[in-house]
């Protein structure tokens, strides 16, 4: 029985609280009330395509990278270790968009995850939250859209 009284009390508070808010808005000169409801921000969809660039490499002269992101949540990645014999690796997998502008690539064989932040006309290697490096090598982690 206490639960019913509590529920009724909460409903009355919500109704009268909303009415007081409307009265205050009308008193401020507004004939109508505009309420902004944010149900979430839709992820970007303008990133499909092929991106290329040369990423830094610790034991070679660079990692020539081509990443193709398809609109069916799959990707193809080709990495070529420059200056190394038999240094070409290719993989395909799935991706998902995290938040609004971060692509999470999932390697099927290992479950490893790699993150890229979507920029205008390019993507940049990032962490899982979309934070990108700002050090002197930051420009080398960018793949440009073809």
C-alpha positions in Angstrom: 0.0 0.0 0.0 2.9 2.3 0.8 4.2 1.7 -2.7 1.0 3.0 -4.3 1.0 6.2 -2.2 4.6 6.8 -3.1 3.9 6.3 -6.8 0.9 8.6 -6.7 2.9 11.2 -4.9 5.7 11.1 -7.5 3.3 11.4 -10.3 1.6 14.4 -8.8 5.0 16.1 -8.2 5.9 15.5 -11.8 2.6 16.9 -13.1 2.6 20.0 -10.9 6.3 20.6 -11.4 5.8 20.7 -15.2 2.9 23.1 -14.8 5.1 25.4 -12.7 7.8 25.3 -15.4 5.3 26.2 -18.1 3.9 29.1 -16.0 7.4 30.5 -15.5 8.2 30.2 -19.3 4.9 31.9 -20.2 5.7 34.7 -17.7 9.0 35.2 -19.4 7.2 36.2 -22.5 7.1 32.9 -24.3 3.7 32.0 -25.9 4.9 28.5 -26.5 7.5 26.2 -25.0 10.3 24.7 -27.0 11.6 21.6 -25.5 14.8 20.1 -26.9 14.9 16.3 -26.6 18.2 14.7 -27.3 17.8 11.1 -27.9 21.4 10.6 -29.0 23.5 11.8 -31.9 23.6 9.6 -35.0 26.9 8.3 -36.0 28.5 9.6 -39.2 28.0 7.8 -42.4 30.2 9.8 -44.7 33.4 7.8 -44.0 32.9 4.8 -46.4 35.7 4.5 -48.9 39.4 3.8 -49.2 42.1 5.5 -47.1 45.9 5.4 -47.7 49.0 6.6 -46.0 52.3 5.5 -44.6 52.3 5.0 -40.8 55.4 5.1 -38.7 57.2 1.7 -38.2 59.7 0.9 -35.5 61.7 -1.7 -37.5 61.2 -0.5 -41.1 61.1 2.7 -43.1 57.3 2.9 -42.9 54.1 0.9 -43.0 52.3 1.7 -46.3 48.6 1.2 -45.3 45.4 0.9 -47.4 42.2 0.6 -45.5 38.9 0.2 -47.2 35.7 0.7 -45.2 32.6 -0.8 -46.7 29.0 0.3 -45.9 28.1 -3.3 -44.8 30.3 -3.0 -41.6 33.2 -4.9 -43.1 36.7 -3.6 -43.9 39.8 -4.7 -45.8 43.3 -3.7 -44.6 46.5 -4.1 -46.5 49.8 -3.3 -44.7 53.2 -3.3 -46.4 56.3 -3.1 -44.3 58.6 -0.9 -46.5 62.1 -2.3 -47.0 61.2 -5.8 -45.8 61.0 -8.8 -47.9 57.6 -10.7 -47.6 56.3 -7.8 -45.5 52.8 -7.6 -47.0 49.9 -8.5 -44.7 46.2 -8.4 -45.6 43.2 -8.9 -43.5 39.5 -8.4 -43.6 37.1 -8.0 -40.7 34.2 -6.1 -39.2 34.0 -2.7 -37.7 31.6 -0.7 -35.7 31.2 3.0 -35.1 31.8 4.0 -31.5 30.0 7.2 -30.4 29.7 9.5 -33.3 33.1 9.6 -35.0 35.3 6.6 -34.0 35.7 3.5 -36.0 36.6 0.3 -34.2 38.2 -2.3 -36.4 37.9 -5.8 -35.0 40.5 -8.4 -36.2 38.6 -11.7 -36.5 41.5 -14.1 -35.9 42.6 -12.4 -32.6 39.8 -10.1 -31.5 42.3 -7.2 -31.4 40.7 -3.8 -31.8 42.2 -0.8 -33.6 40.6 2.7 -33.5 40.4 5.5 -36.0 38.9 8.9 -35.5 36.9 10.1 -38.5 37.9 13.5 -39.7 36.8 15.4 -42.9 38.5 13.6 -45.8 40.7 11.4 -43.6 40.9 9.1 -40.5 43.6 9.1 -37.9 44.8 6.4 -35.6 43.4 7.0 -32.1 42.5 5.4 -28.8 39.1 3.9 -28.0 37.7 7.3 -27.0 38.9 9.1 -30.1 41.8 10.9 -28.5 44.5 11.4 -31.1 48.2 12.1 -30.6 49.3 15.7 -30.7 53.1 15.1 -30.6 55.5 15.8 -33.5 54.7 12.5 -35.2 50.9 13.0 -35.1 50.7 13.9 -38.8 52.1 10.5 -39.7 49.1 8.6 -38.2 46.7 10.1 -40.7 45.2 8.1 -43.6 43.7 10.2 -46.4 40.6 9.3 -48.3 41.1 8.5 -52.0 
